[in-house]
Amino acid sequence: MEERNETAFTPGPWKAFDVSEMHSEPMFMVGPREYCSIAEVRAGSTEAEETGDVAANARLIAAAPALYEALSGVEFIFSRPGEDSVERFERLAAAFYRDTGVMMPGKDTPAAGDQPDIEESRKKYDAWIDAKVAAARSALLLANTGGTENG
């Protein structure tokens, strides 16, 4: 079973660049660097100009790669369609080992292995899961507050 699809979009991080000074309305360009545009965000209405929605919309678009990565990480920990509990465990165990070099709690450790005890493995596993959740929270914060320059 495939773990993740390769993305078909411009890799992040993206930023929202305020280019309003060059236009007669609030306007942001979104992309990996200034003048390398993925999207152009304009007001579209007087209300959007007055409420700051233009900047908020630009921040949300700029956060798309981080949101995608975070959602992929969180989605990864849940069961996949048609996957039973053993398959899920084995998929997570393989990824945890790949990322940390530690056997997942519940896996048999090699006889000559240099693996930590079960309690230390649990702590590492919990930290690995917590990091995926933290990445999702960070991406949401980025979408709400970050990624703008020049404004």
C-alpha positions as CSV (number, residue, x, y, z in Angstrom):
1,M,0.0,0.0,0.0
2,E,1.4,3.4,-1.0
3,E,2.2,5.7,1.9
4,R,1.9,9.1,0.2
5,N,1.3,10.5,-3.3
6,E,3.9,12.8,-4.7
7,T,2.6,16.4,-4.8
8,A,2.0,17.9,-8.2
9,F,2.2,21.5,-7.0
10,T,5.1,24.0,-6.5
11,P,6.9,23.0,-3.3
12,G,6.6,25.3,-0.3
13,P,7.1,27.3,1.6
14,W,5.0,30.0,0.0
15,K,4.6,33.5,1.1
16,A,2.1,36.3,0.6
17,F,3.7,39.5,-0.8
18,D,1.8,42.7,-0.4
19,V,2.0,44.5,-3.8
20,S,-0.8,46.9,-3.1
21,E,1.4,49.9,-3.5
22,M,1.8,49.1,-7.2
23,H,-2.0,48.8,-7.7
24,S,-5.0,50.8,-7.0
25,E,-6.5,48.2,-4.6
26,P,-5.3,45.8,-1.9
27,M,-3.5,43.0,-3.7
28,F,-1.2,40.2,-2.8
29,M,1.0,37.8,-4.9
30,V,1.5,34.4,-3.4
31,G,4.4,32.2,-4.3
32,P,7.7,30.7,-3.1
33,R,9.5,34.1,-3.6
34,E,8.6,37.6,-4.6
35,Y,7.6,38.0,-8.3
36,C,7.3,34.2,-8.6
37,S,3.5,34.0,-8.4
38,I,1.3,31.0,-7.8
39,A,-1.7,33.2,-7.1
40,E,-2.9,36.7,-7.2
41,V,-5.3,37.8,-4.5
42,R,-7.5,40.9,-5.0
43,A,-10.3,42.4,-3.0
44,G,-13.2,41.7,-5.4
45,S,-15.4,43.9,-3.3
46,T,-15.3,47.0,-1.2
47,E,-16.3,44.9,1.8
48,A,-13.2,42.7,1.4
49,E,-11.0,45.8,1.2
50,E,-12.4,47.2,4.4
51,T,-12.3,44.0,6.5
52,G,-8.8,42.8,5.6
53,D,-10.1,39.7,3.9
54,V,-7.6,40.1,1.1
55,A,-4.6,39.6,3.4
56,A,-6.3,36.8,5.2
57,N,-7.1,35.0,1.9
58,A,-3.5,35.5,0.8
59,R,-2.2,34.0,4.0
60,L,-4.5,31.0,3.7
61,I,-3.3,30.3,0.1
62,A,0.3,30.8,1.1
63,A,-0.1,28.2,3.9
64,A,-1.4,25.6,1.4
65,P,1.8,23.5,1.2
66,A,2.2,23.5,5.0
67,L,-1.4,22.6,5.5
68,Y,-1.1,19.8,2.9
69,E,2.0,18.4,4.6
70,A,0.4,18.6,8.1
71,L,-2.8,17.0,6.9
72,S,-0.9,14.2,5.3
73,G,1.0,13.6,8.6
74,V,-2.2,13.5,10.7
75,E,-4.1,11.5,8.1
76,F,-1.3,9.0,8.1
77,I,-2.0,7.8,11.7
78,F,-5.6,6.8,10.9
79,S,-6.7,3.6,9.3
80,R,-6.9,3.6,5.5
81,P,-10.0,2.3,3.6
82,G,-9.9,-1.5,3.6
83,E,-7.0,-1.6,6.0
84,D,-7.3,-3.9,9.1
85,S,-5.7,-3.1,12.5
86,V,-2.7,-5.3,11.9
87,E,-2.0,-3.7,8.5
88,R,-2.3,-0.2,10.1
89,F,0.0,-1.2,12.9
90,E,2.6,-2.6,10.5
91,R,2.4,0.6,8.3
92,L,2.8,2.9,11.3
93,A,5.6,0.7,12.7
94,A,7.6,0.8,9.4
95,A,7.2,4.6,9.2
96,F,8.1,5.1,12.9
97,Y,11.2,2.9,12.5
98,R,12.2,4.7,9.2
99,D,11.9,8.1,11.0
100,T,13.4,7.3,14.3
101,G,15.4,4.0,14.1
102,V,13.4,2.7,17.0
103,M,11.0,-0.2,16.9
104,M,7.4,0.7,17.6
105,P,6.1,-0.3,21.0
106,G,4.5,-3.8,20.6
107,K,7.0,-4.9,17.9
108,D,9.5,-7.6,18.8
109,T,13.0,-6.2,19.0
110,P,15.9,-8.0,17.5
111,A,17.8,-10.2,19.9
112,A,21.1,-8.4,19.3
113,G,19.3,-5.0,18.9
114,D,20.3,-1.8,20.4
115,Q,16.7,-0.7,21.0
116,P,15.5,1.2,24.0
117,D,13.2,-0.4,26.6
118,I,9.5,-0.5,26.1
119,E,8.9,2.6,28.2
120,E,11.5,4.7,26.3
121,S,10.0,3.4,23.0
122,R,6.5,4.5,24.1
123,K,7.9,8.0,24.9
124,K,9.5,8.2,21.5
125,Y,6.3,7.0,19.8
126,D,4.2,9.5,21.7
127,A,6.7,12.3,20.7
128,W,6.5,11.1,17.1
129,I,2.7,11.3,17.0
130,D,2.8,14.6,19.0
131,A,5.1,16.1,16.3
132,K,2.5,15.3,13.6
133,V,-0.2,17.1,15.6
134,A,2.1,20.0,16.4
135,A,2.9,20.4,12.6
136,A,-0.9,20.6,12.0
137,R,-1.3,23.3,14.7
138,S,1.7,25.2,13.3
139,A,0.2,25.1,9.8
140,L,-3.1,26.4,11.0
141,L,-1.4,29.2,12.9
142,L,0.5,30.0,9.7
143,A,-2.7,30.1,7.7
144,N,-4.2,32.5,10.3
145,T,-1.3,34.8,11.0
146,G,1.8,34.2,9.0
147,G,3.4,34.2,5.6
148,T,3.0,37.9,4.7
149,E,5.8,40.2,3.9
150,N,5.8,43.9,3.1
151,G,2.6,44.4,5.0
